[in-house]
């Protein structure tokens, strides 16, 4: 009897714990004039003309719950009252490298937010498995936005850059809540990444992925959409952006996943640009493409 009672209490505890996935723990307004990027986007404490749109936006640090862990992230909202489509932004990098910051969201998503979108992103949990359990930190944001008054939680898109592209593919495999997505210079085949940038294997994969050398083949396949493209949510769609001079992710990976998606008649587009991993020479075009894609696919 005691064993049965203990089991019931344990199950209730587990159910309650995981029922909190996505719960918004804190939301704190950011004064962007006190952030490191301010000196790059202003002069004499006044925003440069290309950043005047930031006056229409509010930036927040957030903390939310994911698998009983507290995870940090950021949020951008239009100041104007309303109900707006949501775009989950997936950062690149790993661990402390290329963390999601106010600067990241300003450069990659603020023009989109100005057009009437709520942008939310995660810095992933402390133990980064590079496409392992921290994918839940992305998926649980679909619950977090239910607590954000200006967010339309029934209209969610996703935008991932670099490693964030891999996270976006994984999200489309595991969730049916993402209506459309954009992947920018994202890895679709980590075996190719090992050949293209050998240091990624020793300095990132081996250090982040649990039991990497023991389970290398299976773990890389789990993170490589090229092997399970047919598992992507059939009701979603994809825009794949590729910089043909990318030195961090082999541009050929974009061609290979595009070929695979064509074979299964997936709804996608591939757009290539003669630029680097960061689209350094095409920031204006990048903003226009992103806005155009989400306007067509998310706004009614």
C-alpha positions as CSV (number, residue, x, y, z in Angstrom):
1,X,0.0,0.0,0.0
2,X,2.8,2.4,0.9
3,X,4.6,1.6,-2.3
4,X,1.4,2.4,-4.3
5,X,1.0,5.7,-2.4
6,X,4.6,6.6,-3.0
7,X,4.3,5.9,-6.7
8,X,1.1,8.0,-7.0
9,X,2.8,10.9,-5.2
10,X,5.9,10.6,-7.4
11,X,3.8,10.6,-10.6
12,X,1.8,13.7,-9.4
13,X,5.1,15.4,-8.6
14,X,6.5,14.7,-12.1
15,X,3.3,15.6,-13.8
16,X,3.1,18.9,-11.9
17,X,6.7,19.7,-12.6
18,X,6.5,19.2,-16.3
19,X,3.2,20.9,-16.5
20,X,5.2,24.1,-15.7
21,X,7.2,23.8,-18.8
22,X,7.4,27.2,-20.4
23,X,6.2,29.0,-17.3
24,X,7.3,32.6,-17.3
25,X,9.3,33.3,-14.1
26,X,10.5,36.8,-14.7
27,X,10.2,39.6,-17.4
28,X,12.4,42.6,-16.9
29,X,12.5,45.7,-19.1
30,X,15.8,46.6,-20.6
31,X,17.1,50.1,-21.1
32,X,19.0,49.5,-24.4
33,X,21.1,52.7,-23.8
34,X,22.8,50.8,-21.0
35,X,23.7,47.8,-23.2
36,X,27.1,47.3,-25.0
37,X,25.6,47.9,-28.5
38,X,24.4,51.4,-27.7
39,X,27.6,53.1,-28.8
40,X,27.5,51.3,-32.1
41,X,23.9,52.4,-32.9
42,X,23.9,56.0,-31.6
43,X,25.9,59.2,-31.4
44,X,25.6,61.9,-28.7
45,X,23.0,59.6,-27.1
46,X,20.8,59.7,-30.2
47,X,20.0,56.7,-32.3
48,X,21.3,56.7,-35.9
49,X,18.6,57.0,-38.5
50,X,18.7,53.3,-39.4
51,X,17.9,52.4,-35.7
52,X,15.2,55.0,-35.1
53,X,12.7,52.1,-35.3
54,X,14.0,50.8,-31.9
55,X,12.0,53.6,-30.2
56,X,8.8,51.6,-31.2
57,X,10.0,48.5,-29.4
58,X,10.5,47.2,-25.8
59,X,13.2,44.7,-25.0
60,X,13.1,42.4,-22.0
61,X,15.2,39.8,-20.2
62,X,13.1,36.8,-19.4
63,X,13.5,33.7,-17.3
64,X,11.3,30.7,-17.9
65,X,11.0,27.1,-16.8
66,X,12.1,24.1,-19.0
67,X,12.3,20.6,-17.6
68,X,12.4,22.0,-14.1
69,X,15.3,24.2,-14.9
70,X,15.4,28.0,-15.1
71,X,16.4,29.1,-18.5
72,X,17.3,32.7,-19.6
73,X,16.1,34.4,-22.8
74,X,15.1,37.6,-24.4
75,X,11.9,39.1,-25.6
76,X,11.0,42.0,-28.0
77,X,7.5,43.5,-28.2
78,X,6.1,46.4,-30.2
79,X,5.2,49.2,-27.8
80,X,1.8,49.7,-29.5
81,X,-1.0,47.7,-28.0
82,X,-2.2,44.7,-30.0
83,X,-2.0,41.0,-30.6
84,X,1.0,40.0,-32.7
85,X,2.3,36.9,-34.4
86,X,5.3,35.3,-32.6
87,X,8.7,34.5,-34.1
88,X,11.0,32.3,-32.0
89,X,14.6,33.2,-32.7
90,X,17.2,30.4,-32.3
91,X,20.7,31.7,-31.6
92,X,23.9,30.2,-33.0
93,X,27.0,29.3,-31.2
94,X,27.4,27.0,-28.2
95,X,27.7,27.4,-24.5
96,X,29.0,30.9,-23.8
97,X,30.0,31.5,-27.4
98,X,27.6,33.7,-29.5
99,X,25.0,33.9,-26.8
100,X,21.7,35.6,-27.5
101,X,22.0,39.3,-26.6
102,X,20.2,42.6,-27.2
103,X,22.7,43.2,-30.0
104,X,21.8,39.9,-31.7
105,X,18.1,40.7,-31.6
106,X,18.6,44.3,-32.8
107,X,20.7,43.2,-35.8
108,X,18.6,40.1,-36.8
109,X,15.1,40.7,-35.7
110,X,14.3,44.3,-34.7
111,X,13.2,45.4,-38.2
112,X,10.8,42.4,-38.2
113,X,9.5,43.3,-34.7
114,X,8.8,46.8,-35.9
115,X,6.5,45.4,-38.6
116,X,4.3,43.9,-35.9
117,X,5.9,40.7,-34.4
118,X,6.7,39.5,-30.9
119,X,10.2,38.0,-31.0
120,X,11.3,35.6,-28.3
121,X,14.5,33.5,-27.9
122,X,16.4,31.2,-25.5
123,X,20.0,31.1,-24.4
124,X,19.4,27.4,-23.8
125,X,20.1,25.6,-20.5
126,X,23.5,25.6,-18.8
127,X,24.4,22.1,-19.9
128,X,24.5,22.5,-23.7
129,X,24.3,19.2,-25.6
130,X,24.4,21.0,-29.0
131,X,21.0,19.7,-30.2
132,X,20.3,17.4,-27.3
133,X,17.9,17.9,-24.5
134,X,18.1,21.7,-24.8
135,X,15.8,21.5,-27.8
136,X,13.1,21.4,-25.1
137,X,14.1,25.0,-24.2
138,X,13.1,26.0,-27.7
139,X,9.9,24.0,-27.8
140,X,8.7,25.2,-24.4
141,X,8.7,28.8,-25.6
142,X,5.5,27.9,-27.4
143,X,4.0,27.7,-23.9
144,X,5.8,30.7,-22.6
145,X,4.2,33.0,-25.2
146,X,0.8,32.1,-23.8
147,X,1.6,34.2,-20.8
148,X,2.7,37.2,-23.0
149,X,-0.3,39.5,-23.5
150,X,0.8,40.8,-26.9
151,X,1.7,37.4,-28.3
152,X,-0.7,35.4,-30.5
153,X,0.3,31.9,-29.3
154,X,-1.7,30.4,-32.1
155,X,0.5,32.0,-34.8
156,X,4.1,31.0,-34.3
157,X,7.0,31.1,-36.7
158,X,10.7,30.3,-36.1
159,X,14.0,31.8,-37.3
160,X,17.3,30.1,-36.7
161,X,20.8,31.2,-37.6
162,X,23.8,28.9,-37.8
163,X,23.5,26.4,-34.9
164,X,20.1,27.9,-34.5
165,X,19.2,26.5,-37.9
166,X,19.9,23.0,-36.7
167,X,17.7,23.8,-33.7
168,X,14.9,25.0,-36.1
169,X,15.1,21.7,-38.1
170,X,14.8,19.8,-34.8
171,X,11.8,21.9,-33.7
172,X,10.0,21.2,-37.0
173,X,10.7,17.5,-36.4
174,X,9.3,17.5,-32.9
175,X,6.5,20.0,-32.9
176,X,3.4,20.9,-35.0
177,X,3.1,24.4,-33.6
178,X,5.5,26.1,-36.0
179,X,3.6,27.4,-38.9
180,X,6.7,28.4,-40.9
181,X,10.4,28.8,-40.4
182,X,13.5,30.4,-41.8
183,X,17.0,28.8,-41.5
184,X,20.0,31.0,-42.2
185,X,23.3,29.2,-42.9
186,X,22.3,26.3,-40.7
187,X,23.9,22.9,-40.6
188,X,21.8,20.1,-42.1
189,X,24.6,17.4,-42.1
190,X,26.9,17.3,-39.1
191,X,29.1,14.6,-40.7
192,X,29.9,17.1,-43.5
193,X,30.6,19.7,-40.8
194,X,33.2,17.4,-39.2
195,X,34.9,17.2,-42.6
196,X,34.5,20.9,-43.4
197,X,35.6,22.1,-40.0
198,X,37.4,19.4,-38.1
199,X,37.8,21.6,-35.0
200,X,34.0,21.6,-34.6
201,X,34.3,17.9,-33.7
202,X,37.0,18.1,-31.1
203,X,36.1,21.5,-29.6
204,X,32.3,21.4,-29.7
205,X,30.8,18.0,-30.6
206,X,33.0,15.9,-28.4
207,X,32.7,18.4,-25.5
208,X,29.0,19.0,-25.7
209,X,27.3,15.8,-26.9
210,X,27.1,13.1,-24.2
211,X,29.2,10.0,-24.9
212,X,30.1,11.4,-28.3
213,X,33.0,9.1,-29.3
214,X,31.0,6.1,-28.2
215,X,27.8,7.0,-30.1
216,X,29.2,9.3,-32.7
217,X,27.2,8.0,-35.7
218,X,23.8,7.9,-34.0
219,X,24.2,11.3,-32.2
220,X,25.3,13.1,-35.4
221,X,22.3,11.6,-37.3
222,X,19.9,12.8,-34.6
223,X,21.1,16.3,-35.3
224,X,21.3,16.1,-39.1
225,X,18.0,16.8,-40.9
226,X,19.4,15.4,-44.1
227,X,18.7,11.9,-42.5
228,X,15.1,12.6,-41.4
229,X,13.7,15.4,-43.6
230,X,10.6,13.3,-44.1
231,X,9.8,13.8,-40.4
232,X,9.5,17.6,-40.6
233,X,6.0,18.9,-39.9
234,X,4.2,18.6,-43.3
235,X,2.0,21.6,-42.5
236,X,4.9,23.9,-42.0
237,X,7.2,25.5,-44.6
238,X,10.8,26.6,-44.9
239,X,12.9,29.4,-46.3
240,X,16.6,28.4,-46.5
241,X,19.1,31.2,-46.8
242,X,22.6,30.4,-47.9
243,X,25.8,32.6,-48.0
244,X,27.9,31.0,-50.8
245,X,31.1,32.3,-49.2
246,X,30.3,30.8,-45.8
247,X,33.4,29.5,-44.1
248,X,31.7,28.2,-41.0
249,X,28.9,26.0,-42.5
250,X,29.6,24.4,-45.9
251,X,27.3,26.1,-48.4
252,X,26.9,22.7,-50.2
253,X,24.8,21.6,-47.2
254,X,22.0,24.0,-48.3
255,X,22.0,22.4,-51.8
256,X,21.8,18.9,-50.3
257,X,18.9,19.6,-48.0
258,X,17.1,21.4,-50.8
259,X,17.5,18.4,-53.0
260,X,16.1,16.1,-50.2
261,X,13.2,18.5,-49.6
262,X,12.4,18.6,-53.3
263,X,12.2,14.8,-53.3
264,X,9.6,14.7,-50.6
265,X,7.7,17.7,-52.1
266,X,8.2,19.8,-49.0
267,X,7.0,23.4,-49.1
268,X,10.3,25.3,-49.1
269,X,12.5,27.9,-51.0
270,X,16.3,28.2,-51.2
271,X,17.8,31.6,-51.7
272,X,21.5,32.1,-52.2
273,X,23.6,35.2,-51.8
274,X,27.3,35.9,-52.5
275,X,28.2,36.7,-48.9
276,X,29.6,35.2,-45.7
277,X,28.2,33.3,-42.7
278,X,26.7,36.5,-41.3
279,X,25.3,38.0,-44.5
280,X,27.6,41.0,-43.9
281,X,27.0,42.6,-47.3
282,X,23.3,41.8,-47.4
283,X,21.8,43.0,-44.1
284,X,19.1,45.1,-45.9
285,X,18.2,42.3,-48.2
286,X,18.1,39.9,-45.3
287,X,15.7,42.0,-43.3
288,X,13.4,42.5,-46.4
289,X,13.4,38.7,-47.1
290,X,12.6,37.8,-43.5
291,X,9.8,40.3,-43.3
292,X,8.3,39.3,-46.6
293,X,8.4,35.6,-45.7
294,X,6.7,35.9,-42.4
295,X,4.2,38.5,-43.6
296,X,3.0,36.0,-46.2
297,X,3.1,33.0,-44.0
298,X,2.0,34.3,-40.6
299,X,-0.1,37.4,-41.0
300,X,-3.7,36.8,-42.0
